[in-house]
């Protein structure tokens, strides 16, 4: 296997995603393998060039490609002293004085982006930015006019084909003047690189007809992956010890966190229109802070549990489990759930919980002589009573008796109310209004003032945040005392913070971390850390978002390298299942040089 080195160079190189992708490509034709080597790149951003040096393995060149007129229209002022327009000689110097085999141009796309309004895109500032595309093509053509670059790739946003149509027409004419056959197409970089994102981009590919007679074939398309394929291999967001500072969770405004939590998974902000709003408030939803993480939480049978703490009860964590093995007829507590002890058996230990559902706390009492155990039965005076149980009231068994000794005298104390100046009757075991004179007409309640303990026990009382709480009782609840507080610590709508709000679907709707965005762009493997220049997440994200995904650039570099190897061997045809890039312009790509120049 013999090897051949191919060279690539980049205009508006950014942090070097395209260059890194070209470096990875290793195309093979016959017994020849090509290796791509980067000659350098040009950009106006010093931080991006610092990243370029790391990713591309070669220093970049800080150079402003604007003309003076474009600079003034974009910046709104004259260039600083010492500023000069870039020349073709500057381009050759930035490429180490060598002629590259492929040039990759990824000029700024803000002026043609759909995120910019049509009106704004027509302003002098953004028109000057769009014109940088034509400027790069001219500088490239003039820099190597005597020895043209064999292959060119021009990358931008899809809307450039409409908003920048007049510029593309000029670019096509200029490339044709330099001897190139051109094809315009739109591709999904996610499909080219097998990414977990869909990234539609405009691609203009050009080959110098005299130097590259074979067709330029399209890269093979791959299936898009799920974001979970990438994120699932990374540490949890916020674990900067394992993944570095680029994996911190972004600090967002509180209202943004709430909106994210309410967006339906797989949708966007438009799903917020489905929520019911009344008087400016959500009608059907309320934000409730968790009492503790996992409070009253129940683990799925196939989940792992959290840390076993010193106090692991259902009310302070997810210390319960949804056990699928349970059935109503299942044996519980050694077969004693709802167990009934025979009359001639001994019972088990009397525990703190002694209801029928917790053990053998029922008995088969033979003394009922076949009578149905029902509510409110009355025992005859000459009959024996049933078993005395823990709850012995008239509604639970034969706990009433037909008393013959009253001789027909009526009981006059039912619901009887005693006056304040009268003595009470005998205090009996059943202290309810229906069992005797157990009520009193208290005249003092009419003269009580607000807050008196006799008037109210503070039920549903709310304390101010700067007040002390009352005594904490064993049964402290919001409905039996002042056990609620007006907490002013809820953030304001514009407060910036990092938080977790569990969404309606039970998941955490959160923004991608900066490292996750880099991994989705294939700039870094999910298990690796990435170091970019500076300390600002916003700057990192902008450079990552502007970058060409290395995996997509690698696919493009592979077919370009294959085409160049075929041309070097004098081949004009290769049997391939890959479509010619692009099929509708296949004829245009294969026309003879004289037809192009005529």
Buried (B, 14 or more C-beta within 10 A) or exposed (E): EEEBEBBBBBBBBBBBBBBBBBBBBBBEBEEBBBEBBBBBBBBBBEBBBBBBBBBBEBBBBEBBBBBEEBBBBBEEEEBEEEEEBBEBEBBBBBBBEEBBBBBBBBBBBBBBBEEBEEEEBEBEBBBBBBBBBBBBBBBBBBBBEEEBBBBBBBBBBBBBBEBBEEBBEBBBEBBBEBBBBBBBBEBBBBBBBBBBBEBEBBBBBBBBBBBBBBBBBBBBBBEBBEBEEBBEEBBEBBBBEEBBBBBBBBEBBBEBBBBBBBBBEEEEEEEEEEEEEEEEEEEEEEEEEEEEEBEBBEBEEEEEBBEEEEEEEEEBBBBBEEEEEEEEEEEBEEEBBBBEBEEEEEBBEEEEEBEEEBBBBBBEBEEBEEEEEEEEBEBEEEEEEBEEBEEEEEEBBBBBEEEEEEEEEEEEBEEBEBEEEEEEEEEEEEEEEEBBBBEEEEEEEEEEEEEEEEEBEBEEBEBEEEEEEBEEEEEEEEEBBBBBEEEEEEBEEEEEEEBEBEBEEEEEBBBBBBBBBBBBBBBBEBEEBBEBBBEEBEBBBBBBEBBBBBBBBBBBBBBBBBBBBBBBEEBEEBEEEBEBBBEEBBEEBBEEBEEBEE
